[in-house]
Every structure is written in C-alpha cells, then in structure tokens.
Amino acid sequence: MHSFESLIQVASLIHNTEPESRTQGELPVLDKYTGEILASVDYIDKVQMEEAIESSLAGFEVLRKMTTGERRNLLKNFYSLIQKNKQALTDLVVAEAGKPIGYAAVEVERTLSTLEHSIEHIRTFGGEQVPMDFDGGVGKSAMTKRFPKGVIACISPFNFPLNLAMHKIAPAIAVGCSVLLKPSPYTPLTALALANLAVEAGFPAGAFNVVIAENEVSQMMIEDERIAHLSFTGSPSVGWMLKNICGKKSVTLELGGNAAVIVDETADLQQAAELVANGAYLFAGQICISTQRILVASSVYDDFKDRLIVAMEKIKVGDPRKAENTVGPLIDKVHFQRINSWVKEAISNGAHLLSGGKPLDENHNLYQPTLLENVNREQKVCCEEVFGPVAVLNRFQTFQEAIDEVNNSRFGLQAGVFTNDIGRMKAAFEALEVGGVMINNVPGFRIDHMPYGGIKDSGLGREGTRYVMEEFTEPRLLIF
C-alpha cells in the first residue's frame, strides 16, 4: 500500500465534485521507475470542459466578492492541509514524476513557501497613489486599484507537479481569480490531490477546477474568450503555439532553455565544479534551468575539467526512493531515446566524450550523467534544450567571448557566472541576455518569491508570487 493512496483521485474535479464517467477514455499514470500503473484517470469530453469553464466563471464571481481576509483564510487552511500531508505528497511526487526523494521533499517545502508568500503578500498587495499636482492635474487626486482579471487557464508541467502548479493557484486565489488547471498527463495525480485538499480547505465551488483532457478538448480552454489569462509552463514549441491561438487574453509563458554557466580564472574551481555537477545532473537534468552549457576560461580549463569529472562521477543514479540517488529515471521512453540519439549524433560529429554517454538501465529509463567537450554549437545537445542528464564543456579566451557565447542562443532564461572580479560581475549583469544572472552559482538557483522568467524563446512575463499577482490583475485608475 502506498502512503499516498488516500490522496488518489481518478477523475477531474469540476465545481468541487467528480464529473460522471463517460466513454472518452482513460489516462494510465505510471510509476516512472517501476512502470507500475498507479491509477487510471478518466478523460473529460467537450461537454464536461464547457461545464468546467462555466464553473470557473461562477467561481470567479464568488471569489472576487470575498474580502481579502476571507481569501487569506482559505489559503491558510490550504497551507495547513498540505503541511499535514507532506510525506504522502512527497511520495506521490517521487512515484509519478520519478523525482529523487530528497529533491521531492524539497519541492513540497517550496510549495509551502510559495503558498506562504501568497498569504503574506495578500495583505499588502494593491494599487498606488498617482502624483497629479502639476499641469492640468492641479487640484486633482488619483489612485489605482488592482482588480482580478477573471478565470486563469493554467497548464503545468511534470517536473515540478506540485510547486509549479502552486505558483499559479495561490497567487490567483489571493487576488480573487479562479483557476482552471490542466496538469501534465505524466503527473495528473498530484494536481488532483491538491484539488481535493482545496475542497477540504473550504474553497468555493469553481474556485479551483482540475481537468484531465486530451489536446482537442483542452484547446477549448485556450481559445475560449470568457477566460481572461493563460498561464503556461512547458516547452517553447507548445507555449508559443498556444499564444498564437489564445485570442485576446493576456499570457504568461514560462518555457525552456539551454542554460549556460561561465567559470573564469578567478573562481573557486572546486566549489564551482561541485555546484555545476549538481546543477547539470540533478533530477536527470529535467529542469528548465538545468546547467547545460559550461564555458571555462582557457587558463583553468584542464584543472576545472578534472574537478568536474570527479564531482559528477560521485553522483548516484538509480531508484528515486533511495535517499542517496540524485539522478532518477527520465520521464518516458521517448525522451530516453531522444537524448541517447542526440548524444550519439554529437559524438559522430566530432564531440569528445568525457564521461557517461550511454544508457545505464533501459528498463528503468536511467541514463548516465554525460559530459561532452568540443561540441559544435550547431549540435542539438548545445543549441536545443536537452532536458536530460547531458552537459557540454567548452573553453573561452576572453570574458567577452564567454558572454557572446552565452548570448548565442535562442533561449534566455537564467545564467550562472563564477567569478570573484566585481567588474566582470557588473559586465555580465549588463550584457547577458537572460531573465536572471546568478553570481557564483548555477543557473538553476531559484527562490520562489523572486521574479522568475526569461526572454527570447524562454518565455513572456514573470512568475514569483507578487509578480504573478500583478500578471493576474489589472490596474484601474480613479481621478477625483
């Protein structure tokens, strides 16, 4: 018996109830390491999606009329129930996402932190006084108040099925928006568990609906003009396509990247090597800001390379339920085979394999942490998002050359710079074409209240509790 069995729900949640079963089909949800079927979840049909949209509209009307204190109390109840179910939620994330248990426990704690930030911000979030005492505004006063946009259509990914869903749910409820969430088909059970806890916490019917639907049915919530905003976290190709078909609604897109890190000759090489190894291979590299491109000053390149190889070969791969493992299974066989083909392609085109480079256990979708050097920038492992345990190592002669190489990408999410030269820190911050620059850390560093997002193909808008609350509201001006 699994610790999370009491949290399992096998149908969508619409208006705080399970819709009646139809003949639309089922989605089998697998344990990503063992292949065991954890549950089979019913797909909804178009009629039920329309019911979900109408429910969300009704839920918005209730939420928007609630006081800030009432919405805050809902979130506090939600927090208490997640806290109470921490271990079961951790085990559920391990099973359906294949996330190593230590990292899954961190995700649950971060989810609580994301929710806590919303509870804190709700009491101070609002508008501003607008200066008017000049020109034609003399004698006038002005202020803005922020109003909730309406129903927020949300699509969340498999890699952080709890916390990245909460980055949408908690800020929306805080400002008075209802949430219509479609989770990843790889990890629907976590979202459904959250929905059940929300009902127990006292969320009004329609405030938080979760729908399990195939693409044709899901498209209804993207195109429907009654929905005010789309919040999507996932792949760039899907995200930009959804933006093109979503009509006039506002959009937040948190997409992918091929994050780079620069290591110069002033850096603490041992610290950098250990952080980069973890940043590249944690959770099998299935993180949007996983370290993929490593650029090292030529004068310390060989020294750093040796340290990095030692650090990465200490990383343990295997059953995500064992605490010693940092790398678990890839999410499915398709991605396992894709990553293996990209590595083989790079090697056949001249890349030098330093470590790994082949499957470790095909039955469990385990791939060796892999490090390549001398990779042509046109190779997929360099210019695309691998989303697997693969990193590429290259040298640079000048710091400007390193900055140019980081920027030579269609992505721009976050970048890391290991340096103890304050001038280079300033130069990197001014010149790197990314949403965030991490000094003496890897690109994967994230605290949940900070503004997080990218430019170029990496996205549009920002997450981070207060920033999402701004995305989900509109300012209205009053002059008197």
N, C-alpha and C positions, 0 to 999 in steps of 0.2 A: 504493500500500500504506500502510495506517495504522500508526503506531508502536505501537498497542495491539493489533494483530491476534493476537499471541501470548497475550494475556490473555483473548481472547474465548472464552466457553463458551456453548453454545446449549441447555443443559439444566440443570435443577435439580441441586443437589448434595445427595445423601442418603447418609449413612454413608460419606462420602468418595468416593463414586462417582456417576456419572451414571445415573439410572434408565433402564430401557429405554423406547424411544419407544412411545407409544400413539396413539390416534386422537382425543385430546382437543382438538387444535388447536394453533395456533401464535400467538405474540405477536410481531408485527413491531416492531422497535425502530428508530426513525428518528433520523437526524442532525437536530437541531431547527432548524438553519439551512438546510441544503441540501435536506432532505426525503429524502435518500438512505437506503435501508434498510441499517442497519449489520449486522443479524443478525435471524434469526427464532428465537425461543426456544420450545421445547416447553412447553405447559402440562402439569402433572401432573393425575391424576384422584384420586378419593377413596381408592382402594386405595393409591396411592402416598403420599397425605397421611398415611394411617394408618401406612404404613411410616416416614415421616419422624418422626412423633410417637413411635413405638416406638424409633426410632434415637436420638432426643433423650433419651428416658428412659434408654436404655443408656449414652449418652454422659455423662449426669449421674452415673451410678453410678461411672464411671471417674474423672471429674474430681473428685468430692467426696472420693475416697480418695487423690488425689495430694497431695503436700506443697506447701506454699506455694512453696518453691523450685522445684519441678518446673513448677508453673503459671507462675511468673515466667519461667522459661527458655523456655517456649512463646511467651510474649508478646514476649520479647526476639528470638527467631527471627523472629516475625511482623514486628516492627519493622524488622529488617534487610532482609527481603524487600520490604516496602513502600518503604523507602528506596532500594533497588536499582531499583525500578520506578517511581520518582517521575514521570519525564517521560511514560511511557506512561499512567499513571493520570491525570495532568493532561489529556492529550489526549483520553482517554476521557470524562472529565467534561465537557470542552468540547463534544464531539460529542453525547453522549446527553442532557445537561442543557441545552445551549445556553449554558453559563456562559462569560463572557468569560475569556480565557486567563489574565490576571493574577490574577483572583479564583479561578479554578480551581487555580492554583498555590498560592495562599494556603490553599485548602481542603485540599490534600494535606499541606501543612506542619502545619496544625491537626490533621489526622488523626494524624500522627506525634506531635504534642504530646499529644493525648488518650490515645494508646496509652502514651506515656512516663509520663504521670501515673498510669496504672493500674499500670505496672511499679514506680513509686516507692511508691505507696500500699499495695501488696500486702504489703510487709514490716512495716508499722506498723498496718494495719487490724485491729481486733479488738474485744474487749469492754471491760469496765471493772470496777473494784472497787466494790462497793456498801457504803456505811457501814452497820453493823449494831449498833454498841456502845451501844445505848440501848433502853429499854423491854424488850420480850420478846426482843430480839435480842442481849442481853448474853451474851458468851462465844461468839458465833457469828461466822463469816466468810462473806462472799458475793462472788460474782463472776458476770459474764456472759460468755458466749462467743457469737459470731455464727456461725450455721450457714447454708449456702446453701439457698435455698428450693426449688430444683429446676429444671425446664425453664422458660426465659423465652421466651414468644412475643413476637416483635418485628415491628413494621411500621414501615418507614422511608419518608421522603418523597423526592420527586425533586430538591428544591432543593439539598440537601447529601447526595448519594447515598453519599459516602464517609464524611464525618465524622460525620453523624448516625447512620449505621449503627455506626460505631466507638464512639460514645457508649453503645451498648447491648452490643456484642460484648466489648470489652476489660474493662469492669468485671465482666461476668458471668463470663468465664473466670477473671479474677483471684480471685473468691471461690468458684469451684467450681460455677457453674451452667452448664448447656448452653444453647445459643441456637438457636432455630428462627426464622429470619428470612424474612419476606415483603417484598421491596423494592417500591417503586413500579413499576407497569407502564411508566411512562415511562423509567425508568432501571435496569433489572434487570442490565445488563451489569457495572456497577461492583461490585455486591454479589456477583455470580458470580465476578468476578476476585478479590475479597477471599477468597472461599471457597477458590478454587484455591491462593492463596498460603498460606492457613491449613493446607491439607493438606501443602503443601511444608514448612511450618514444623514439622510433626510433631503437629498437633492430633489427638487420638484420634478414631476414627470416632464420629460422633454428637455430638461436642462443639459443632460449628457446622454446621448444615444450612441451606441456602437453597432455598426453594421458590417456583416461579413458578406461580401458580394463579389461576383466576378466583374471583369472590366466593363462589359457592356452595361450592366446595371449601375456600377459605380459612377460611370460617366454622367448619370443623371444629376448627381450632387455637384459635379464640376460645372455643368452647363446651366443649372437652374438659376434664373435671375433673382429669385427670392433669397438666395444665400448671399451674404454680404462680403465674405472674405474667404480666401483659400489659403490654408497654411499647410505646406507640403515639405516633408523631409524625405529625401531619397536620391535617386540617380539623376544626373543632369539631363539625360535624354528624355526621361519621363517628365521631369519638372518643367522644362521649357515647353514641351508639348502641351501639358495641362494649362500653362499660362496662355497659350495660343487659342485654346478652346473655351476658356472660362468666362468669356464675355467681359462685362464692365466691372466685375467685382475686384477689389484690391487683393494683392497676392503677397505672401511671404514664401520665399523658396530657400530652403537650406539644403544645398546639393553637395557634390563631392569635390575631390581634389587629388592632387598627387604631391602632397606637402613636402617641402624641402627644408633642410637644415644646413646651415653654414657653420663650419668649425675652423676658426682661424688659429694662427700660431701663438696667440696669447691665451688661448683657452686652457682650462684644466682638462687635459685629454682623458684622464681616467674617468672623471665624473661625466664628461661628455659621452664617452663610449658606453658607459653603463646606462645612461638615460636614453641614448639613441637606440641601443639594443632593445630595451623595453618598449620604447616608443614605436619601433618598427614592427615588433612581433606580438605584442600583447593582443589577446583575443584573435590570434591568427591574422592580424592586420586588418580586421573588418571594422575599421573606424574611419570616418571621413577625414580626420586629421592625423591618421597614422603616418609616421615618417616613412617616406618612400624614396626621396632623392637626397643623398648625403654628399655635400660638397666640402672638400677638405683642402686647406692650404698645402701647397706642394711641399713646403719645408718640413711639415709634420705628418705628411700623408702616410708614410710607411709605419711610423710609430702608432698613429691612430688606428690604422687598419688592423695591426696586430692586436691592439687592445680591444677593438670592436669584435673581432672574431672570437677572442677568448670569452668576452662578455656574452655574445649571442649563443655560443655553444654550451653555456651553463643553463640556458633556458630549457625548461622541460615541456615536453609535448605529450598529450595523452588525454585520458578520461577527465572531462571538466569537473567531475565531482571530487577529484583528488586535489587537495589544497596545494600541493607542490607544483601543479601544472599551470603554466602561463598561457600556453597555446592549446586550444581545443580544436574541434572539427570545423571545417568550412561548412557553410550553411547548407549546401547541397552538392550533388554530383556534377551538375552543370558548371558551377563555378570552380569546383575542384579541377575539372578537365580543362576549363578555360585558362586557369592560372598555370597549369602544367604546360599547356601549349605555348603560352606567352614566354615562359622561361626557356623552353626549347628553341623557340624562334630567335630569342635574343642571343643565345649561345651559338646557334648556327650562323648568325650574322656578325660574329666576332667578339661578343661579350665573354669576359673571363669569369668562370665560376669560382668563387672563393669559399663558399660553404653551402651545404644543402643542395637544392636544385632538383629534387625528385620526390615523388610520393613516399610517405612513411608508412601509411596504413590506409589502403584504398577502401577497405570495408567500413572504416570509421571516418572517412574523408579527412584524414590527417595528412598535412603537407609539411615537409621540412622547412624550418626557417631558412630563407635563402638570401645570399648576398652575392651580387654581381658587380664587376667593375669594368671600366672601359666600354660602357654601353652607349651605343649611338643614340642620340636624343630622339631619333625617329622611331625607335623601337617602342612597342606598346608598354613594356614594363617601365619605361621612362616618361613617355608623353601622355599616357592614359592613366586612369585610376585602376591600380591592380586590385585593391580591396582584398588582399591576401597577404601571407607572410613573406613578402618579397621586397627587398630594398636594393637600390643601385648606388654605387660609390664612385665618385669622380673627383679629380683634383682641380684646383684653380691656382693661378699665378698671382693675381691681384684681387683685392676685395671687391673692386668694381666689377670684375669679371664674374665673381660669385653672385653678386646682386643681379647682374644681367641674366645669368643662367637661371636663377630662381624665377625671374620675371618672364623667361622664355617658356611660357606655358599658357594654355587657355584657361587654367584654373587660378584661383587666388583666394584661398580660404585662410590659412594661417601658415606662418613660417617661424622657424627657430633659428637663433643666432647665438653661437657660443663664442664670446669674446670678452676680454677684460679691458678693451680700448673704448673709452666713452665716446670718442669721435666716431668710431665705427658703429656703435650703438645708435647714435643720432643719425648717421648716414643711412643705416638700414631702415630705421623708422620712417625717414623721409622718402626713401626710394623704393622700398619693396611694395609690390602691387598685390597686397593681401588685406584681409579684414583685420588681422591681428598679428603682432610681432612679439614673440616670446624670447627674452634675452636669457641666455644660459639655461635654456630649457628647450624641450622638443615642441613641435607644432601641436601635439596632442594635449597640451595643458588647457584645461577649462574649469572654471568655477561657474556655478550655474546662474549667478546673478549678473555676470559680466555681459556686455554686448558681444554677441557671437554671430558671425555670418561672413559671407565672402563677396567678392566682386568677380567680374568676368563670368565664366561658366559655373562658378561656385555658388551663385545664388543672388538673392534680392531681398533686402530688408535685414533685420536683426532679431535674434532671439536673446534670452536673458530677461528675467521676469518683468522689470519695469519697461523694458524696450518692447516686449510683446504687448504689454498693456497699452502702450501707445499705438502699436500696429492695429489693435483691435478696437480702437476708439477714434472718434472724430472730434476736433475742437469746434465749438460753436461760440461765436463772438456776440457779446452784448454791449451796446453803447447807450449811455443814458446821460 
